Amino acid sequence: MLILFRKEEVTKLIKQTISSKKSIGLVPTMGSLHKGHLSLIKQAIDNNDIVWVSIFINPTQFSNPADLERYPKNLEKDIDLIKSISDKINVFSPNEKEMYDGMPKLKIYDFKNLDVELEGKFRRNHFNGVATIVSKLLNLFKADDVYFGEKDYQQTQIIRQLLKIEKINANIIICPTVREKNGLAFSSRNNLLSNSEREESSIIFKSLTLLKKNFNSLKLELIKKSIIKSIQKNNKFKVEYFEIADSETLQIHKKINPKKSYRAFICVSVNEVRLIDNLLLN
């Protein structure tokens, strides 16, 4: 296992990899790794000759400085987790100055309204920050494949658009959401919950599955409102959004066209810890 902190070192190795005609898989993370990340890494190992995991808490994708400050971090633990899968995985963990060549600077993109609703509505410039760092990483690693989880579905659609905008020749591989036993999607933010909050948060996935079960109902909006009311009976829970959107355009729909594909998207703040999830409905 190689653990590198400087882009210059990475560039030398990538040149060698490309000249030896080996494929490169990249798993971009912000650390605080969990089973969801590990599933991405395992998929990359299956698909690629060389696998890199980047660990970098990217400041430009946080609209709230307090959220950035409280984001969990433990590089040593993350490296141990990666080693538990394979000691042949390479890790890149730069500091802000190294990654951004000085002060972090945001690039503004036109994502064709993919960033307007859902997370984009509540986190100003979040996806510009994500795209800025992913673009930097893909240009550094020259990856054949880049791996993301379905839990962050809106992000995956943004990255698809980014690849077109920047003309980056990489495949985006979307891996299924990995869940805890109670259905809660694995997230680094889960570590900020108490044991009881973690258990109570099972209602998030239950709400998505209930909506899916009733997707063909004529009273879909009423069912949605009823679910939101049920979640917010717990005074620690606040629903930021619970929406049905077109799987491709991410535009929110009140009326359903049976010829189109839809997903339900939800964000619940549990004692100010934001938990997101989504589910394909049809």
N, C-alpha and C positions, 0 to 999 in steps of 0.2 A: 504493500500500500504506500502510495506517495501522498504526502500532505503538503500542499504548496500554498504560499501566501502572496506570491508576486506574479503578475501577468507575464512578465518577461520569461520566467521559468516555464510557464504553461505553453507559451508560443513555441519555444524550442521543441518541447515534447510533441506538440500537435503537428509540427512540420515533419517530424520523424514518423508519426503515425500515418499521416497522409501519404508520405513517400513509400511506406510499406503496404499501402492499399488496404489498411484495416479500417473498419467502420467505427464511428464514434457515437456513443449515446450520452446525452446530457440530462441530468436530473437537477433542475434548479430548485433550491430550497432556501428557507430562511432559518434553518436549524430547528432545534427543539423537535427532533425527528420522532415519528411514531409509526405504527403499522401501515398507515396509508402511504407514507414516504417509502417504507421498505418494499411495499408491493410495486411501486414505480421502479425502484432499483432492481428488483428481481426481474421485472419485465425487460429492463434495459440489458441486463446480463444475458437473457435469453436471445435478444435481438442483435446485440452489437459485440464487436471484438474488444473494444476498449470502452469502459464506463467511467464517466466523471460525475461527481456530485458536488455542486457548488453550495456553500453555506455562507450566506450573506444577508444580514438583516438590512433591507433596502430602505433608507430613510425617505426617498422620494415618493413611496407609495402610501405613506401614512399622512393623512390630513390632520390627525389629532396627535400632537406631540406626546401627550400622556399615554396614548395607545402604543406608541413606539417605545416609550420608556419602560412600560410594563411587559413588553413582549418577552416571553421566556427565552433564556439563552444558556446553553451548556455544551460547549464544543467538545469537551472530553467525553461526555456521555454520548454525544452524537457519533463520534468516531468509533467508540466501542460498539454501538449498534450496527454501524456499517460493517465493521470487522466481523460481527456475528454472522453476516451473510457471506462475505468473501474478503480476503485480505488482498485481492487484486484490484479493488476499486480505488480510483484516485479521487482525492478531495482537494478542492480549491476554496480557501476561506480568507479572502482579502479584507483589509479594513476599508473604510470609506474613501480615504485619500487615494489608496491604490486603485480602487475600482473606478472612481470618478476622475482620476488625474487631478485631484484637488478637491474643491468644494462640490458636493452633490448638486447636479443641475438637471432639471426636468426638461424632457422634450415633449412637445405638444403634437398629437397626431389627430387625424380625421378618421375615426373608426366607423363612419357611416351610421351613426346613432346607436351602435352596439353598446356604447358606454353611457347612454342617457338614463336608462331606467335601472331598477334593482340596486345593486351595489353602487353603480355610478351616480345614482340620485342622492345617496346618503354619504358618499365618500368622494368629495371633489378631487379630481385629478388623480385618483387612486390608480386607474388603469393606464394613464400616461406614465406614472411612475413604474408600474409593472412592465410596460412595454419598453421603457427606457433601459431598464436593467436587463431584460431578456434579450433585447437587441445587442447590447454590449457583450453579453455572455455568448450568444450564438456567433457573433463576429470573432470572438476570441477563440472559441473551441471548434469552429467549423463543423459543428455536429451534423451527422446524417439524420439523427432522430432526437427529438426533445420530448420529455415525458411530463405530463400533468395529470392530475386527478379529476374525475368527473364531478366531485363535490364543488369544485370551482368552475362550473360549466361556463358561466359568463366570461371568465378569464380565458378559457380555452378558445372561445369564439373571437375574443379580442386578439389573441396570439395568432390565430389563423389570418386575421386581417393584417396584422403587423408583418407577417411573412410576405404577404402580397405587396404591402407598401414599401418595405425595405428590399424587396426582391431577394430574400434569403432562401437559399435552396436547402431546406430542412423539412422533414416530416414531423408533424405533431402527432404524438401517440397519446390518446386519452384512455386512462385506465379506470376501471370501475371503482366507485366509492367503497372504502373499507369501513366497516361499522363495529362499534362495541357491541357486546351481547344484547344490550337493551335497544339497539338500533341507532344510537347517537353516532353520527359520522365522526371518525377520528379527526382531531384538529389539535394543533399546538395550543390553542386557547382553552381546550378542555382542562389543561393542567391548572388553570386559574379558577376552576370551579371547586366548591366543596364537594364532598362525597354525596351529600343529599341533593345538591344542585345538579350534579352529574347524572344521578339516577332520575330525577324529575325531568331532566331535559330529553328523556326518551319520548316525551309528548311531541317533539318536533317531527321526528320521522313518522310517528303514528298519525300525525295530522296530514302529512303528505300522502300516506297510503290510504287514509280515509277519503281524501279528495280524489285520488285516482279511482277508488272503488265507485265513487259517485260521479265520475267524469261525464257520463252521458245523461245525467239528470238535468231536467229543465230548470231546476232550482239551484244551479251551481253557485251563483253569487250568494244566495241565502245560506247555503252550506258553508261557504268560505267564511262568512261573517260569524256563523255559529262556532266554527272552529277557532277563530281568533278570540272570541269571547271566552271559550273554554280554556284556552292557553293562558289568558290574562286573569283568570280566577286566582292564579298564583301571583301574589303581589310582587314577587321578585322578577316576574317575566313581563317583558314588553315586546309586542310584535312590531318590528320596524316596517316590514312588508311581508305580504303573503299574496303572490300574484301568479296568474297563468299567462305565459308568454310563448310566442312563436319560437320553436326550437332553433330556427335559422336566423331570424332577424332580431330576436329578443324583444320584439314589440309586445306590449301588454294587450291582451284581448279580453273583452267581456263576452263577445259572441264567438262561438266556435265554428270553424269551417272543417267538416269531417275529412277533407282532403289534405289538411295540413297537420304537421306534427307539433305537439305542445308539451311544455314542461311546467311544473309548479315550482316556484322559487320562494324560499322563506328565509327570513332573518329574524331571530329572536335575541333580544338583549337580556341576559340573565345576570342580574346585579352588575350591569354595565359591561359584561363580557359578551361580545357579539358572536353568535353562532349561526352559520349559514348552512343551507342544504337545498337540494333540488331533486326532482324525480320526473322521469319521462311518464307522461300520462296516456299517450296513445301511440 
